[in-house]
Amino acid sequence: MNDCIFCRIVQGTVPSAKIYEDDAVLAFMDIGPIIKGHALVIPKVHYATLTDVPPDLAARLIAVVQRVAAAQQTALQADGVNIHQSNGACAGQVVPHVHFHVIPRFTNDGHRWNWAATKYEAPAEMTALAQRLRAALIP
């Protein structure tokens, strides 16, 4: 897709600071890092969301995410790592090409997630939603 920035990075028409590449997966530095060392892991073939990615390729993506996280902990002495992945604009996906953010974290890095947990009205509500999800799981 010529209008996709990540596809253009894969094609080499947009520069990137690559940290890993194989025949199906590319990892490169995010140009707008949450924490310095923030990387992105993408499939080279365009898929808009995670649910579009074939399972074998999804497994390869996760394997590279693991390797990048380990490299951040070793090379940057990160104390931890956040893995973030969004699907759809309402979930915060800005580039409609599936990607994983691999973000090194340090004890005093100052970053905080804006996570406001809610509650179910009753345990029955959670149980009913779990049943709906079980029924919809793709075999």
Backbone hydrogen bonds, N-H to C=O, Kabsch-Sander energy under -0.5 kcal/mol:
donor,donor_aa,acceptor,acceptor_aa,energy
4,C,1,M,-1.3
5,I,3,D,-0.6
8,R,4,C,-2.1
9,I,5,I,-1.8
10,V,6,F,-2.4
11,Q,7,C,-2.4
12,G,8,R,-0.8
12,G,9,I,-0.6
13,T,8,R,-1.8
14,V,8,R,-1.3
18,K,16,S,-1.0
19,I,27,A,-3.1
20,Y,27,A,-1.7
22,D,25,V,-2.3
26,L,42,I,-2.5
27,A,20,Y,-2.8
28,F,40,L,-2.2
29,M,17,A,-2.0
30,D,38,H,-2.6
38,H,35,I,-1.8
39,A,102,V,-2.7
40,L,28,F,-3.3
41,V,100,F,-2.1
42,I,26,L,-3.0
44,K,24,A,-2.8
52,D,49,T,-1.5
53,V,49,T,-0.6
53,V,50,L,-1.1
57,L,54,P,-0.6
58,A,54,P,-2.4
59,A,55,P,-2.2
60,R,56,D,-1.4
61,L,57,L,-2.5
62,I,58,A,-2.3
63,A,59,A,-2.0
64,V,60,R,-1.9
65,V,61,L,-2.5
66,Q,62,I,-2.5
67,R,63,A,-1.8
68,V,64,V,-2.8
69,A,65,V,-2.6
70,A,66,Q,-2.4
71,A,67,R,-2.2
72,Q,68,V,-2.4
73,Q,69,A,-2.0
74,T,70,A,-2.1
75,A,71,A,-3.2
76,L,71,A,-0.6
76,L,72,Q,-1.5
78,A,72,Q,-1.5
79,D,105,R,-1.8
80,G,105,R,-1.8
82,N,103,I,-2.7
84,H,101,H,-2.2
91,A,88,G,-1.3
92,G,89,A,-1.8
93,Q,88,G,-2.1
94,V,92,G,-0.6
97,H,95,V,-2.3
98,V,47,Y,-3.4
100,F,41,V,-2.2
101,H,84,H,-3.3
102,V,39,A,-3.0
103,I,82,N,-3.1
103,I,101,H,-0.6
105,R,80,G,-3.1
109,D,106,F,-2.1
115,W,113,W,-1.5
116,A,114,N,-0.6
117,A,115,W,-0.8
125,E,122,A,-1.2
126,M,122,A,-1.2
127,T,123,P,-2.4
128,A,124,A,-2.5
129,L,125,E,-2.1
130,A,126,M,-2.3
131,Q,127,T,-2.1
132,R,128,A,-2.0
133,L,129,L,-2.3
134,R,130,A,-2.7
135,A,131,Q,-2.2
136,A,132,R,-1.2
137,L,133,L,-0.9
137,L,134,R,-0.8
